Amino acid sequence: MRIEWSANKLWDHSMWVHAAVENLLFACQVSNFLSKGFFPELGPAMGVGSAFDCWSPQEDEPVYRLLVPLKPPRGHTFCPEPGTVANESRIRVELECTCTAQEMVGRMLCFLHNCKEQLREKQKPSLLHTLCTGSYLDAQKTALWFQDLVRENKAILRLLRSRYCLLTVLPSRRSCKVAIQHISGITMLVEMSFVVQLGNSDIFMSSQAREDVFSPSTTWTLTCAWAETKYLWLMFEQMPDNSLLSCLHLCTRIVAGTGFSSYVLKTVVMHLLSTTPLSGWRRTHFLLRLGDIMRYLRRCLEKKQLNHFFFGNEQIPEEIVLPPALERAKPFNLFQHLAQDPAAHEQAMREFEELQHRLTAQLFF
């Protein structure tokens, strides 16, 4: 019952956060349009992660993570560089001719076929001269641009204050983090990452950098967060009860404070969902599925290999749209660091034993 109550609470809060962010983005987009500058268009926000999937173990203070798609402004195109599907990429910004589209774009001057002096006198600078470093979209400049857009737009702040009490922009280099305080006193921590879609797929390049390595500000990281959210909700809809939600909630709780991330456990669960009949995830099979999760994780640790769910996986439902390069990609090993570092592998095996003890304690005590 406690997990069901937590899920309902997270659902209510996530819907409230999503509505607040949509109002924020709408106001920012209006301000962006009125400025007549050439900045990215903001798409509808997409909630991802455990708080929006309603299985976060931190019921009181989860971080609500959203992806904010960016589309190129008029006269520009985004071109993610090829050959970087496995991890990171740069997004090249190119100018395109608008001479034949004057009726659609109004009095805009073509960046390619008008002299620099005329462009400088009559038109705002192109995206290449505002949010790019060289020819590449800069993640840090993009984040700072959006943060300033929020801070300086008094209409946004008045709107949110009237409905939600208070919005505070928090420090962040590659995203926009805000604290939204509800009139009831509850404060929601929200992080908006900026993403560029790969074709028409559910895969994006994200402004967020990898935590384990330094990345230049023009480097964007591949994210499957939206595809993962779509996959889990597809499974939730077909489940006979909420046992899958309970499994994810409990597994994420026991890894807190260990070297295992909740993402590792989620990946294990997604692999099992593709091989175990959905009828086997009923509440009466709860302990069996938990046992499967722990055994699968142990085997992966022993082999020092846990494949990313979406790389080269032929069992992805047709509702999930992947780029062709990702469908053809070789499996990507999330445990590669364990194969390269014997000490890290020994530590992981010890922490796995701790996970088993924690699971026993959660279930029986």
C-alpha positions in Angstrom: 0.0 0.0 0.0 2.9 2.4 0.8 4.3 2.0 -2.7 0.9 2.5 -4.3 0.5 5.7 -2.2 4.0 6.9 -3.2 3.3 6.3 -6.9 0.0 8.2 -6.7 1.8 11.1 -5.0 4.6 11.1 -7.6 2.0 11.0 -10.4 0.1 14.0 -9.0 3.3 16.0 -8.4 4.8 15.1 -11.8 1.7 16.3 -13.6 1.8 19.5 -11.6 5.5 20.0 -12.5 4.9 19.3 -16.2 2.1 21.8 -16.3 4.3 24.4 -14.7 7.2 23.8 -17.1 4.8 23.9 -20.1 3.6 27.4 -19.0 7.2 28.4 -18.5 8.2 27.2 -22.0 5.2 28.9 -23.6 6.1 32.2 -22.1 9.8 31.8 -23.1 8.8 31.0 -26.6 6.6 34.1 -26.9 9.4 36.2 -25.6 11.8 34.5 -28.0 9.4 35.3 -30.9 8.9 38.9 -29.9 12.7 39.5 -29.8 12.8 38.7 -33.5 16.2 37.1 -32.9 17.4 33.8 -34.4 17.4 31.5 -31.4 16.2 27.8 -31.2 12.5 27.1 -31.0 11.5 25.3 -27.9 9.4 22.1 -28.3 7.0 20.5 -25.7 8.8 19.2 -22.6 9.1 15.5 -22.1 9.2 14.1 -18.5 11.7 11.3 -18.1 13.3 9.4 -15.2 12.0 7.7 -12.1 10.0 10.7 -10.8 7.9 10.9 -13.9 7.7 7.1 -14.2 6.4 7.1 -10.6 9.0 4.7 -9.1 11.4 7.1 -7.5 12.4 5.8 -4.0 12.9 9.4 -2.7 9.2 10.3 -2.4 9.8 13.6 -0.6 12.5 15.3 -2.7 12.9 13.7 -6.2 14.4 15.7 -9.0 11.9 16.0 -11.9 13.9 15.8 -15.1 12.6 17.0 -18.4 13.9 17.1 -21.9 13.3 20.3 -23.9 13.6 19.7 -27.7 15.4 22.4 -29.7 14.5 23.1 -33.3 16.6 25.3 -35.5 15.4 28.9 -36.2 14.4 30.1 -39.6 17.3 29.9 -42.1 19.2 27.3 -40.1 19.6 23.6 -39.9 21.0 21.3 -37.2 23.4 18.6 -38.4 24.6 16.1 -35.8 27.9 14.8 -37.0 27.8 11.2 -38.2 29.7 8.3 -36.7 29.1 9.2 -33.0 26.0 7.1 -32.2 27.8 5.2 -29.4 28.2 8.2 -27.2 28.9 11.8 -28.1 28.6 14.2 -31.0 28.8 17.8 -32.1 25.9 19.5 -33.7 26.9 21.6 -36.7 24.7 24.6 -37.5 24.4 25.4 -41.1 22.7 28.3 -42.9 20.1 27.5 -45.6 18.8 29.7 -48.4 15.4 31.4 -47.6 15.2 33.5 -50.8 12.3 31.4 -52.2 10.4 31.4 -48.9 10.0 35.1 -48.3 6.2 34.9 -48.2 6.4 32.3 -45.4 9.2 33.8 -43.3 8.1 37.4 -43.8 10.7 40.1 -44.3 13.6 38.0 -43.3 16.8 38.5 -45.3 18.6 35.4 -46.5 21.8 34.9 -44.5 23.5 33.3 -47.5 22.6 35.7 -50.3 22.7 39.2 -48.7 25.8 41.2 -47.9 27.1 41.4 -44.4 26.5 45.1 -44.1 22.9 44.8 -45.0 22.4 41.9 -42.6 24.1 43.8 -39.8 21.9 46.9 -40.3 18.5 45.3 -40.8 18.5 41.9 -39.1 19.5 40.2 -35.8 22.6 38.0 -35.8 22.3 34.4 -36.9 22.5 31.5 -34.4 26.1 31.0 -35.5 27.0 34.3 -33.8 25.0 33.9 -30.6 24.9 30.3 -29.3 27.6 28.6 -31.3 31.3 28.2 -30.9 32.7 28.1 -34.4 30.1 26.2 -36.4 28.8 24.1 -33.5 25.9 24.6 -31.1 27.3 25.3 -27.7 25.6 23.5 -24.8 26.8 25.9 -22.2 25.8 29.0 -24.1 22.4 27.5 -24.8 21.8 26.8 -21.1 22.9 30.3 -20.1 20.6 31.8 -22.8 17.6 30.0 -21.5 18.4 30.8 -17.9 18.6 34.5 -18.7 15.4 34.2 -20.7 13.6 32.9 -17.6 15.2 35.4 -15.2 14.6 38.5 -17.3 11.1 37.7 -18.4 8.9 39.4 -15.8 5.7 38.0 -17.4 7.0 34.5 -16.7 7.8 35.2 -13.1 4.4 36.9 -12.5 2.6 34.0 -14.1 4.3 31.4 -12.0 4.1 33.4 -8.8 0.4 33.8 -9.2 -0.1 30.1 -9.7 2.8 28.4 -7.9 4.2 30.9 -5.5 7.9 31.2 -6.3 10.4 30.1 -9.0 14.2 30.3 -8.4 16.8 29.6 -11.1 19.6 27.5 -9.6 23.3 27.4 -10.9 23.8 25.0 -13.8 26.3 24.9 -16.7 24.6 22.7 -19.2 20.9 22.6 -18.2 18.3 24.8 -16.5 17.7 23.9 -12.9 14.8 25.6 -11.0 13.1 25.3 -7.7 9.4 25.8 -7.9 7.7 26.4 -4.5 4.0 25.6 -4.4 1.6 27.7 -2.4 1.3 24.7 0.0 5.0 25.1 0.9 6.2 22.0 -1.1 9.3 22.8 -3.2 9.9 20.8 -6.5 13.4 20.6 -7.9 13.2 20.6 -11.7 16.0 20.0 -14.2 15.5 20.8 -17.9 18.1 19.4 -20.3 18.1 20.6 -23.9 18.0 18.0 -26.7 18.2 17.8 -30.5 16.3 14.9 -32.1 18.0 12.4 -34.3 15.8 12.3 -37.4 12.3 11.3 -36.5 13.4 8.8 -33.8 12.9 8.7 -30.1 16.7 9.2 -29.6 18.2 12.6 -28.9 21.5 14.4 -28.4 21.5 16.0 -24.9 23.2 19.1 -23.6 24.1 17.1 -20.5 27.7 15.8 -20.4 28.9 12.5 -19.1 29.8 12.6 -15.4 33.0 10.6 -15.7 34.9 12.6 -18.3 35.4 16.2 -19.3 33.5 17.2 -22.4 33.9 20.4 -24.4 31.0 22.7 -24.4 30.3 21.8 -28.1 29.9 18.1 -27.2 26.4 16.7 -26.9 25.7 13.3 -25.4 23.4 10.7 -26.8 20.4 10.0 -24.6 17.8 7.2 -24.8 15.8 8.6 -21.9 12.7 9.3 -23.9 12.8 5.9 -25.6 13.2 4.2 -22.1 10.3 6.2 -20.8 8.1 5.2 -23.7 9.2 1.5 -23.4 8.4 1.4 -19.6 5.0 3.1 -20.0 4.2 0.6 -22.8 4.9 -2.2 -20.4 3.0 -0.5 -17.5 -0.1 -0.3 -19.8 0.0 -4.0 -20.4 0.7 -5.2 -16.9 -2.1 -6.9 -15.0 -1.2 -4.9 -11.8 1.5 -2.7 -10.4 4.1 -5.4 -9.6 6.5 -4.0 -12.2 6.3 -0.6 -10.5 7.0 -2.2 -7.2 10.0 -4.1 -8.5 11.5 -0.9 -9.9 10.8 1.1 -6.7 12.3 -1.6 -4.4 15.4 -2.2 -6.6 16.1 1.6 -6.8 15.8 1.9 -3.1 18.3 -0.9 -2.3 21.0 0.5 -4.6 21.1 4.0 -2.9 24.5 4.7 -1.6 26.2 1.9 -3.5 28.3 1.8 -6.6 25.3 0.6 -8.6 23.1 3.2 -10.2 19.4 3.0 -10.6 20.0 3.0 -14.4 21.8 -0.3 -14.1 18.9 -1.9 -12.3 16.4 -0.3 -14.8 18.5 -1.8 -17.7 18.4 -5.2 -16.1 14.6 -5.0 -15.7 14.1 -3.9 -19.3 16.1 -6.9 -20.6 14.0 -9.2 -18.5 10.8 -7.6 -19.7 11.8 -8.5 -23.3 12.3 -12.2 -22.4 9.7 -12.9 -19.7 6.0 -13.1 -20.6 4.1 -10.1 -19.2 1.7 -12.5 -17.5 4.7 -13.5 -15.3 4.8 -10.0 -13.7 1.7 -10.4 -11.6 1.8 -9.6 -7.9 1.8 -13.4 -7.1 5.2 -13.6 -9.1 6.7 -10.6 -7.3 9.4 -12.6 -5.4 10.2 -14.7 -8.5 10.8 -11.6 -10.6 13.0 -10.1 -7.9 15.0 -13.3 -7.9 15.4 -13.1 -11.7 16.6 -9.5 -11.4 19.3 -10.4 -8.9 20.4 -13.5 -10.8 20.6 -11.5 -14.1 22.7 -8.8 -12.4 25.0 -11.4 -10.9 25.6 -13.1 -14.3 26.4 -9.7 -15.8 28.8 -8.9 -13.1 30.5 -12.3 -13.4 30.8 -11.8 -17.2 31.7 -8.1 -16.7 29.1 -7.3 -19.4 25.7 -5.6 -19.3 24.5 -4.5 -22.7 22.8 -1.2 -23.2 19.1 -2.0 -23.9 18.7 -0.2 -27.2 22.0 -0.8 -29.0 21.6 -3.5 -31.6 18.6 -5.0 -29.8 16.2 -6.8 -32.2 13.4 -7.1 -29.6 12.5 -3.4 -29.4 8.7 -2.9 -29.9 7.8 -1.1 -33.1 6.3 1.7 -31.1 9.9 2.8 -30.2 11.5 4.5 -33.2 15.3 4.1 -33.3 17.8 5.6 -35.8 19.1 3.0 -38.3 22.6 3.5 -37.0 21.5 2.5 -33.5 19.6 -0.5 -34.7 22.7 -1.8 -36.5 25.1 -0.8 -33.7 27.1 -3.4 -31.8 26.1 -4.0 -28.2 27.4 -1.3 -25.9 28.8 -2.7 -22.6 27.8 -0.7 -19.5 30.2 -2.7 -17.4 33.2 -2.1 -19.6 35.0 -0.4 -16.7 34.7 -3.6 -14.7 36.4 -5.5 -17.5 39.3 -3.0 -17.5 39.7 -2.6 -13.7 40.0 -5.8 -11.6 39.8 -3.8 -8.4 36.6 -2.2 -9.5 35.2 -5.6 -10.4 36.0 -7.0 -6.9 34.4 -4.0 -5.3 31.3 -4.5 -7.5 31.0 -8.2 -6.4 31.2 -7.2 -2.8 28.6 -4.5 -3.2 26.3 -7.1 -4.9 26.4 -9.2 -1.8 25.4 -6.0 0.1 22.5 -5.6 -2.3 21.3 -9.1 -1.5 21.4 -8.4 2.2 19.5 -5.1 1.7 16.8 -6.8 -0.4 16.3 -9.5 2.3 16.0 -6.8 5.0 13.5 -4.8 2.9 11.3 -7.9 2.2 11.3 -9.5 5.7 12.1 -6.8 8.2 
